[in-house]
């Protein structure tokens, strides 16, 4: 499947081989087509039909070179909100075991409050969007790609800085005075691992944006590429 879609994408971009930033766009289009095929397969389509439908959804990329795609914006943002809501719920659930070892209470409580607020907004938003006429708006796919990469880089930087701070607080004096580090038993070891693992909850932020990017082709307005 991947090889067939890659050949197809290469064919679509044959006129833009030397266009700046074209490789990023090609990778994203290929990823979106693969996501669309997976989506169709999950709905019961056979692979041949799913690939054919994915190809037919993008038969020309001239308008994409300008980075814009027409999207059913209400449906797009409602689905995007659902995904963000789900990720926050998962993050809240994951923080619960951390409270057992005595850390993460504040994060767990704050995420619980966020879940409650998002639930209320979700119920209100669902009613509002049902009564509204569908709107078509332009989304810049290249901006999504660039923003996603920046968010991932910022997240990686956040993890490095956070781990550095944790290490400095817990073991700074040992490292400075070249003293050995002692861990008294499995419980302290578990607490130590939990302290380093807790910041990884923040990975929901880049994951949410990555998931949003993949939604764009699912909510394209009409047969825009035929």
N, C-alpha and C positions, 0 to 999 in steps of 0.2 A: 504493500500500500504506500509506504513512505517513498519508495523509488518512483512509482508512477506519479504521485503528486509532485515530487521534486522536479521531474522532467516537465510536467505541465507548468509549474511555476516558472521554471527557466524559460520556457517558450513564451509565457506571458511577458516576461521582462526582457525579451530579446532586443528590443529597441532601446533599452535603457542600461546597457551594460556598463557604460561609463558615467552614469548619473551619480552624483554624490549621495552618499548614505543609502544607496540602493540595496546593498547587502542586508542592512538591518530590516528594511521593508520586506525584502524577499523572505527572510527568516520568519518574520511575523505573519506574512500571508500564508506561508507553508504551515506554520503552527496553527493558524486559524482554520485552514482547510482540514488539517488532521483532527482538530477539535470538533469540527462540524461532522466529519465522517464518524467519529466516535459517538457523537450525539445521535446521529441517525441509526447507527448500529444498535445503540442502547434502546432505541424505539422500535427495533424489530426489522429494520431494513437489512437486506443482504449486502455484502461488501461491494459487489459490482454496482448495484443501484446507489448505494451511499456515496461511492466515489464519483459516480456520474452526476449526482445531484450537487455534490460539493463543487465539482468543476463548473457546472452550469451556473452556480451562484456568482462566480467571478470569471467572466469571459473576456474582460478588457480592464486593464489597470491604468489607463490614461488619466482618469479622474483621480486615482489614488496617488499619483505622483504629486498632486497638489495637497496631498495629505488628508483630504476631507472625505468622509463617508456619511451618507444620509441614513439616519437611524430613527426608528420609532422611539422617540426619546422618553415618553412616559413609561412604556414597557421596559425599556432599558434600565432606567434609574430605579424602578420598582424592584426589578430582579437584582440589580446591583445592591440595593438596600437589603434585600433578603439574604444575599450572600454575606454582607458585612455583619448582619444580625447573627447569622449562624456561626460565623467565626468568633464573634465576641462571646456567644454562649459556650462554645467549645473551650475558649481561653479561660472563662470563668470556672468551668468544670475541672479543667486541668490544674487550676490553682488550689483547689480544695485539698488534695493530698499534701501540699506544701504546708498547710496550716497544722498538720499533724506533728511536724517537726519544729513548730514554733516560728515559722517565717511566712511571709506573704499574706498576713492578715489584712493589711491595708489594701493591697492589690485585689485580693479576693472580694473584699467589701465594696471597693470602688467599681469593680467589674459587675458585681451583683446589681448595684444601683444603675449602671449603664444599661444592663440587660432590661431592667424594669422600664427605664425611660424609652429605650428602643422599641420595646414591646408596645407601649402606649402609642408611640409615633407610628409604628407599623400598622396598628389597627385603624388609626385615623387616616393615614396615607392611603391605605387600601380603599377606604370608602370614598375619599376625594378623587382618586384616579379613576374609579369605576364610573363616576359621574362626568368625567371630563372627556372631551373629544381627543382622539389620538393626534399628537403633533409629530411632525417630521423636522428634525434638526440635524445640523452638521456636527460631526465629531472628528477631531483631528487625530488620526491613528498614529502618526509619527510622534505627535506630542505625547500620546499615551505611552509609546515605546520608550521615549527619552525619559519621561517622568518615572516610569517603572524602574528603569536602570538607576536613576538618581536615588530613588527610594531604597532600592536594594543596597546601594553603596552606603547611604546614610545609616541604614540598619546595621550593616557590617561594621561601620565605624563606631556606632553606638555600642555594639557588643564588645568590641575590642577595648574601648574606653571603660565600659562598665566592669569588664573582667579585670582590667588594670587597677581600677579603684578598689575592687573587692580584694584583690591580691595584696595591694598596698596596705589596706586596713587590717587584714588578717595576718599577713606574713611580712609586713614591711620591716619590723624590727629584727625579725629572724634573718631576713635577707641582708639588711644593712650591717648587722653585727656577725654575719656568717654563722648563725646558730642553726642547729638542725631543727627541722619542723616535726613536731610530735602530734600524732592524732590518737586520742585516747578512746579506742574502741569503735565498733561499727556504728554506734549512734552518732558520734561526732563526725564520722566519715560521711554518713548519710546527710547530716545537716550541711556539711561542707559542699557536697555534690548539689544539694538543693539550692544553696546560695548561688552557685555558678549557673544552675539550670534555669532559675526563675526569670532572669532577663530574656530568655528565649521566648517567653510568652509574647513578647513584642513582635515576633515574626508574623503575627496575624496581619500587621499593617501592610508589608510588601506582598503577602499572599493575597490579601483582599484586592489590591490594585492589579495584581497579575490576573486574578479571576475576572475582574471587570474588563480588562483588555480583551479577553477571550469571548466576552459577551457581544462585542460589537458586530461581528458577522452574523450572529444569531438573530439580531434585531434590525438587520438592514431593511430599509423601506423599499418594498417592491423589487422588481427585477432590474436593478440599477446597472447591471454590468452586461446586459444582453445587447 
